[in-house]
Amino acid sequence: MTQAANSTYMGLAAGLNLYGGVWIQTPAVNNPNEDYGINGYFESHIKGTAAGHVYGGGFWINIDSGFVDLAGGYFITPLDVGIYEAAATTVTNALYVYGMRAECVFTSTPTYTYMFSSNTNNVSPTALFIGADNGPSLAYTASAEGPDVASIAIGTIKFASLSNGTILYVHAYSSAS
């Protein structure tokens, strides 16, 4: 299917899969330097008194009656983001954030601020994150330190990198310990 640049479409694809959305193709952007998205930038303004939750955008998958998920570790997720390098390029100078960048910019001091909010409707998550491998994708490094076998950290996770270059670690323990 050939689409015109910056077009909106809905239709049936091969296999009768319903696809709906906005397909945007941008020309190669040379020397981008603005703080706006190359493919999209969405900004909302609010004023007055809030009467409930306010979202700048939302993505949901509503699982309807009769749905059967596919075995084999396939994801069902309302959002998939990432960076893809199609060919060898110079990627050694910038900071590559393949998940998201969250910003909170205030001129006053709010009483409460949180980076994340989770609502699982009383379902206990298996874990906060899932790695695509045995650790490297979560910045996990195995180790064997500690004098007491029952308290040996099996490894460390690079939790945060401070602006001065300092790396903060979290010690990881196995459920078998």
Backbone torsions as a table, in degrees:
resi	resn	phi	psi	omega
1	MET	NA	126.8	176.9
2	THR	-99.5	129.3	-179.5
3	GLN	-115.3	144.0	173.3
4	ALA	-72.6	146.8	179.0
5	ALA	-58.5	143.0	177.6
6	ASN	58.1	43.7	-178.2
7	SER	-111.6	155.5	174.7
8	THR	-108.7	135.9	179.3
9	TYR	-149.6	154.6	170.4
10	MET	-138.7	141.4	179.4
11	GLY	-177.1	-178.9	178.0
12	LEU	-100.1	129.9	177.8
13	ALA	-95.7	175.8	178.9
14	ALA	-55.5	140.1	-178.3
15	GLY	84.0	8.4	178.7
16	LEU	60.1	34.7	174.2
17	ASN	-84.5	126.2	178.9
18	LEU	-79.5	126.3	178.9
19	TYR	-124.6	128.2	177.2
20	GLY	-136.3	145.3	178.1
21	GLY	157.7	-169.2	179.5
22	VAL	-111.6	125.0	177.7
23	TRP	-108.0	121.0	-177.8
24	ILE	-123.6	126.8	175.1
25	GLN	-117.3	122.5	179.8
26	THR	-105.3	151.7	173.5
27	PRO	-67.9	163.7	176.3
28	ALA	-57.0	128.5	-178.6
29	VAL	-98.7	110.5	178.8
30	ASN	-89.3	132.6	176.2
31	ASN	55.6	52.6	177.3
32	PRO	-65.5	138.8	-177.2
33	ASN	-144.9	10.2	179.7
34	GLU	-97.7	162.8	177.9
35	ASP	-90.2	29.8	-180.0
36	TYR	-117.3	156.1	-178.9
37	GLY	-68.2	141.5	177.7
38	ILE	-65.7	-44.2	-178.9
39	ASN	-94.1	-22.3	-179.2
40	GLY	-172.0	146.0	175.1
41	TYR	-140.7	125.5	-177.3
42	PHE	-122.1	128.3	-179.4
43	GLU	-135.9	135.5	178.1
44	SER	-121.1	151.0	175.7
45	HIS	-122.8	136.3	177.2
46	ILE	-125.5	151.6	175.1
47	LYS	-153.5	173.4	-176.6
48	GLY	84.3	-156.9	-178.4
49	THR	-108.8	125.9	179.6
50	ALA	-65.3	140.8	179.8
51	ALA	-112.6	11.8	-178.8
52	GLY	164.8	-164.9	178.5
53	HIS	-60.3	146.4	177.2
54	VAL	-129.3	126.1	179.9
55	TYR	-118.7	139.9	173.6
56	GLY	-78.5	-20.2	179.3
57	GLY	-175.4	158.8	179.4
58	GLY	-148.3	146.1	177.1
59	PHE	-130.2	123.6	-179.8
60	TRP	-132.4	148.1	166.2
61	ILE	-116.1	115.4	176.7
62	ASN	-93.3	118.2	-178.1
63	ILE	-88.6	110.3	-175.8
64	ASP	-88.8	162.2	179.4
65	SER	-54.1	136.2	177.9
66	GLY	94.6	-7.3	-179.9
67	PHE	-69.9	138.8	174.7
68	VAL	-127.2	122.9	-179.8
69	ASP	-78.6	158.3	-175.7
70	LEU	-93.7	129.4	177.8
71	ALA	-67.9	158.0	174.9
72	GLY	115.4	11.5	176.2
73	GLY	81.3	21.1	178.4
74	TYR	-73.8	144.3	179.2
75	PHE	-84.4	145.5	163.8
76	ILE	-123.0	109.4	-173.3
77	THR	-143.7	140.9	179.2
78	PRO	-75.9	-8.5	-178.2
79	LEU	-152.8	131.5	176.4
80	ASP	-130.6	119.0	-179.2
81	VAL	-128.6	161.3	177.3
82	GLY	174.0	178.7	177.5
83	ILE	-121.7	134.3	179.6
84	TYR	-125.5	128.0	176.4
85	GLU	-102.3	111.6	-175.8
86	ALA	-74.7	-26.7	-179.5
87	ALA	-151.6	165.2	179.8
88	ALA	-61.3	123.1	179.7
89	THR	-135.5	-177.9	175.5
90	THR	-88.3	107.4	-179.4
91	VAL	-124.6	33.6	-175.5
92	THR	-106.7	0.5	-174.0
93	ASN	-108.2	-34.9	-176.1
94	ALA	-90.0	169.3	171.7
95	LEU	-95.2	116.1	-177.6
96	TYR	-95.8	114.6	179.1
97	VAL	-108.8	102.4	-173.7
98	TYR	-89.5	-5.0	177.8
99	GLY	-98.8	-79.8	178.6
100	MET	-163.1	161.4	171.0
101	ARG	-119.4	122.5	179.6
102	ALA	-108.7	131.4	-179.8
103	GLU	-123.2	144.6	176.4
104	CYS	-134.1	104.2	-173.7
105	VAL	-118.5	112.3	-179.6
106	PHE	-124.1	151.6	169.4
107	THR	-98.3	-17.7	174.6
108	SER	-113.1	179.9	-177.5
109	THR	-110.8	106.0	178.5
110	PRO	-69.6	154.3	178.8
111	THR	-67.5	-40.8	-178.1
112	TYR	-130.4	135.1	169.8
113	THR	-139.4	140.1	179.0
114	TYR	-137.0	144.6	176.3
115	MET	-78.8	-35.0	-178.1
116	PHE	-135.5	153.0	172.1
117	SER	-133.9	132.2	-178.8
118	SER	-122.8	134.3	175.1
119	ASN	-133.4	107.8	-176.8
120	THR	-106.4	10.7	179.0
121	ASN	53.5	47.3	176.4
122	ASN	68.6	19.9	172.9
123	VAL	-99.9	125.8	-179.5
124	SER	-79.0	120.9	179.4
125	PRO	-62.3	144.8	175.1
126	THR	-62.4	-41.9	177.4
127	ALA	-162.7	167.0	177.9
128	LEU	-75.3	-30.9	-178.8
129	PHE	-136.8	155.5	172.1
130	ILE	-124.0	132.5	179.6
131	GLY	-94.6	148.8	179.2
132	ALA	-83.6	3.2	-178.2
133	ASP	-151.5	-162.5	-178.7
134	ASN	-90.1	25.5	173.6
135	GLY	142.6	-41.1	-174.7
136	PRO	-57.5	-35.0	-178.7
137	SER	-69.8	-13.0	175.6
138	LEU	-107.1	13.2	-177.9
139	ALA	63.1	30.0	-179.6
140	TYR	-88.6	135.7	175.8
141	THR	-128.6	126.7	179.9
142	ALA	-70.2	148.2	176.3
143	SER	-149.6	169.7	177.8
144	ALA	-139.7	63.2	178.4
145	GLU	-107.8	163.2	174.9
146	GLY	110.9	138.7	-176.8
147	PRO	-79.1	-27.8	-175.9
148	ASP	-104.7	117.6	-175.7
149	VAL	-53.5	-39.0	-178.3
150	ALA	-68.7	-20.5	-177.9
151	SER	-113.0	12.9	-179.1
152	ILE	-70.9	125.8	172.6
153	ALA	-71.0	126.7	-178.4
154	ILE	-78.4	-8.9	178.8
155	GLY	174.1	-176.2	179.1
156	THR	-130.4	154.6	176.3
157	ILE	-120.4	128.4	175.6
158	LYS	-71.2	103.2	-173.0
159	PHE	-82.1	-42.4	-176.3
160	ALA	-153.7	151.3	174.0
161	SER	-117.4	118.0	-179.3
162	LEU	-78.5	162.7	-176.3
163	SER	-63.5	-20.7	178.3
164	ASN	-88.5	4.7	178.3
165	GLY	95.6	-8.3	179.4
166	THR	-68.0	133.0	177.2
167	ILE	-100.9	130.5	175.1
168	LEU	-100.9	136.7	-175.8
169	TYR	-116.9	152.8	170.5
170	VAL	-116.7	131.3	176.5
171	HIS	-77.2	136.0	-179.6
172	ALA	-107.7	138.9	177.9
173	TYR	-123.2	144.1	-179.0
174	SER	-81.2	149.6	176.1
175	SER	-66.1	-15.9	178.5
176	ALA	-85.9	-9.4	-178.3
177	SER	-75.6	NA	NA
